[in-house]
Amino acid sequence: MRLVFATNNKHKIREISELLGDNIELLSLEDVNIHCEIPEDYNTLEENAMAKARYIHKITGMDVFADDTGLEIDALNGAPGVFSARFAGEEKDFEKNIDKVLELMKDAENRKAAFRTVIALIKNEREYLFEGKVNGTILRERRGTGGFGYDPIFLPDGYTQTFAEMTLNQKNMISHRAIAFRKLKSFLLQNNSCDNKNN
């Protein structure tokens, strides 16, 4: 089964390829020769993910999925949320994003937060949504050098390591993205076996 993943983020491609396994061939936007920026103009993760999927599906005609992830912090009224990637500016610099979060939260006692991923899938001209969520705490300083984005300051509930301190395998067991993509994988494999029976 071939699927276009509507991203050029090499970290995501590596993470998701590992999650989806060998039964699903993952194509990046580069693989299908799309190099333009995909608009992300909406106010919810669901709308952004579906808009990206529709945009790439319209160009390629292929089955496609897109994701959008947000860090939702209680003390910031759910921010940065859908604006997580460009919280400190349009250049999408995560070091600056982290600095901004830490500055805004320097006096906050409530450090509760959640990472949430929404996946939009278009397969056989039908649209589907999948969600994954992990609750945790925002630390007062960075820990770890792995992962990407806000991983160095996010400590998932029940763990002593940030996402940035975990190996990729460890992170893929518990992350918001992993939860959402396991739902996607289960759906794809189930529907692929149905498609094969009907052929």
N, C-alpha and C positions, 0 to 999 in steps of 0.2 A: 504494500500500500504506500502510495506517494502522497505527501502532504507538504504544502508550502507553509512555513512558519514566517509570519509577517514581521520579521525583525532582521537587522544586521548586527545585533548585539552578540558578539562572539561568546561572551560569558553565558548568555542565555542558551545559545545554540548548543554549547558543550553540556550544560546542565540538563537540558531537555532531551538531547540525544541519549544521554545516559539513562534518563527516566523512561523513555518510550521503548528502548530496546531495539532488537534487530528486525522485528516484524514490520516496523514502520520506517520508511525512508524519508528523512527530513530534509527539505530543501529550504535554504535561506533565500532572502530577497536577492542576494548577490548571485545565487545559483540560477535564478530565473531572470537575471539581468535587469533588476529594478534597483535603481540607485537614488531615487528621489525620497525626500522626507514625506512620511505619511502624516496627514493632518490629524491632530489630537485636540479638537476644539470643544469637547463636551465637558459636562460638569460631573459625570459619574464614570466609574471604571467600566461599567457595563456598556454604556454608550460609546466610549472611546474604543474599547476592544472590538465591538461589532462594526463600528465605522471603519476601523483599520482592515478587518477581515473583508468587508464588502468592497473596499477600495482595491485590494489586491485581487480578489476574486473577479472583479470587473475587468481588470487588465489581463489576467492570465487565463481565466475560465477554469482554473484548477480548483480542487478541494483545498481549503486554506483555513488556518486558524491564526488568531492574534490574541495577545494577552495584554492586560494592563494591571499594574500593581501599584498599590498605595500604602504608605505608612500612615496610620490614623492614630494620632496622639490625643489622649483625653484632655490634657492640660492646654492643648492648642485648639480645642473644639473640633477635633477631627482632622486638622491640618497636619502635614501637607496634603494628605489624601491624593486626589486625582492629579494634583500639581507636584507630586513627589520628585519627579525627574528634573523639573525646572524651578524648584522652590527658591533657589538663590539667583535665578536668571535663566535666560533662554539657552545659554551655552551648555546647560545640563552637567555642570561640574559637581560631582558628588562630594568632593572635599569641602567645597563651599556650602553645599546643602547641609552637610553634617555640622559645619561650623555654625550655620544659622540656627539649626535646631538646638544645639547646645547653648547658644547665646540666649535664645528665647526662653529656654527652660532652666536657666542657671539658678533661679530662685524657686523653681517648682518642686513641691513635695510629692505631688501625684505624678509618678513617672510611668503610669500605665499606658500601653499602646498595643496596637494590633497591626500586623502585616496582612494585607488581603490581596489576593490575585483573582482576577476574573478572566476566563478564557472564552472567546467567541469562536465557534466552529461553523464553517459552511461546508457541508458535505452533501453531494447529490442534490444541490440547490436548496437544501433545508438548513435552517439556522438553529444553533444550540448554544447554551451558556453553562459554564461550570465554574464553581467557586471554591477557593481554599483560603483558610484563615488560621493564623497563629497569634495567640495573645502573648504579651511579654512586657518587658520593662526597658525604658530608655536609660542607658548609663550616663554618667557625668563625664566620661572620657572614652576615647576609642580603645578597643581591645581586639587584637588579631589583625592579620594581614590578608586573609583569604576572602572569598566571596566578592561582593561588589555592592554598590549603593550604600544603604544605611546599615549594612551588616555589622560593622565594627561597634555600633552603639546599641544594637538590639539584642537583649538577652531573653530568649524564649522561656516562658514559664516552665518550671520543673527542671531546668538545666543550669549548669554552672559555666558554660561556655557561650560566648556570642556566636552568631552565625559565621563571623569572620574568623573565629578560632577553631571552628569545626572543619573536618575534611569534607570534601564534596559528597562523599558517601554518607557521612553523618548528617549533613544538612539535608540531603535528598530523602532521608528517612522521615523528616519532621516538618520541613518548611511549608509555608503557605503555597508556594509555587508547586512543590511536590504533591501536596494534597489535591490541588486543582488538576494537575497533569495526570495523576493516577486515575482520577475520575474520567478524564478525557481518554486515557489509554484503555480503560475498561470498556468504555462506550465504543471506541473504535474497533477493538478486537471482537466484541460481541456482535457489532453490526457487520463487520467484515465476514465473520463466519456465516451470518444470515445471508449476506450477499452471495457468498460462494454456494450456499445451498440452493439459492434461487436461480443460479446460472445453469 
